[in-house]
Amino acid sequence: MTFGDLLALRWEEAAREVGFRPSDIEVTWAIGQYPHFKTKRGYGVTFHERGPTCQLLFAEKILSAPQERADGVVRHEIGHVLDLTIPAPRLDSWAAQRGYRLPHTDERRADAIAEAVWRHPISYDRDLVQSTGPGHYPRPLHLGL
């Protein structure tokens, strides 16, 4: 599966689980440069442009990352998109109906949203990058909330 296929699949799944049409929220993505990407942990970033529009930017190294890492990063960034484009009361209510309480801090909230969508936690691998494989759970505190 290509990275683009993975991203499209996860976006379709998120839309179905949360209850919106994928076209309701405009999400574009690209591979590019960003200062954070120079770090070992830097794989993805989400920009909220306006209204229901977000841009996902990924480091080129995600194209050769292990599948569990790429999937973890994608799920985490989609968590940010949902958080930025769906009103908090609606998203909190949806998560509560699934048995999840969403925290109020950005990074842990993105992880919790992703966990509520896929019913699988985001862990942090040996390099402290998001992953769907084994690792640290929840997000280590020293990474910021």
Secondary structure, 3 states (H helix, E strand, C coil): CCHHHHHHHHHHHHHHHHCCCHHHCEEEEEECCCHHHHCCCCCEEEEEEECCEEEEEECHHHHHCCHHHHHHHHHHHHHHHHHHHCCHHHHHHHHHHCCCCCCCCHHHHHHHHHHHHHCCCCEECCCCCEECCCCECCCCHHHCC
